[in-house]
């Protein structure tokens, strides 16, 4: 099917339609083309520009060493790009492409393609102001976080003293007045001491939660075997007192913030040991490389290491929705350790998942991105 011919548009008309400024100079640096957009951007009309030397039309370019070098390079067939320069009137709000004009290898002149970026500069300035405000706000929040952590530490330190005094006083009364106390009284005292111990543990958890921050701590590949061995030694006395068996499977290295990973394991192990509901508790720790990668936050990952801690008791029985626990979920009692673990996993861009299996067992899964 034959189509009708399209009328030819002359180059001069195409230049006028352009939203970019277009300036052409010959080998003598005399302006031979100057469109309406160039007149608007550079402040000189076509009548004031065409036929005159470029340096006469724009005297300021003599002080623009970059432009002068670019014009010289164009004679060698090289293209150049000049970004906006607030210190130069002719480049304050524009960027310029310098393009050599050639025919059969012969230099005929230079084209200056001038693009208005005033709107972009305004947006960039606004973005810089927003970023500066956000950075200032971040500094304030960081400082406030440190102050809250310090205040929490001081307040909890003041609370520990009375708790310790009450426990010691009750222990003294038990020893001195044991003969005068009934079995019910003795049992009541022991329950009170047990509650005081639990309060002390909760205070430790609150302090740990208030001090979790890894923004300034670099990640590294943590040797999990060494870390678990050190924690087993740390909890050795409690493990023996409670008859808890601690075993391990494959322990792969994990890329994490070491201190926070240590805190995560401390919190989970301590609560599993102290709040076990069985006479012969058993804790098992192992890792597994997961494939294919899980989509935790919508980004592609090479893979992830799943750290699993299995306990043959429901130490975290006060968490109602076991299979959909979130770090923001309010919890009480020993399950505050899950809040700490959840916050640490969030900072690592990972995930925390609880699983209850047959035999009243509980597994805490921590997914660390690789």
WOBEL-V614237 format. One record per run of one state. SS is the DSSP state (a for helix, b for strand, c for the rest). FROM is the first residue (numbers start at 0). TO is the last residue. If there is no record, write none. Layout:
ss;from;to
SS;FROM;TO
SS;FROM;TO
This chain:
ss;from;to
c;0;9
a;10;16
c;17;19
b;20;25
c;26;28
b;29;33
c;34;34
a;35;41
c;42;44
a;45;48
c;49;51
b;52;52
a;53;56
c;57;57
a;58;62
c;63;63
a;64;73
c;74;78
b;79;81
c;82;87
a;88;90
c;91;92
b;93;102
c;103;104
b;105;115
c;116;116
a;117;175
c;176;176
a;177;179
c;180;181
a;182;209
c;210;218
b;219;221
c;222;222
a;223;233
c;234;234
a;235;241
c;242;243
b;244;247
c;248;252
b;253;255
c;256;256
a;257;273
c;274;280
b;281;289
c;290;302
b;303;310
c;311;320
a;321;323
c;324;331
a;332;346
c;347;349
b;350;356
c;357;359
b;360;368
c;369;369
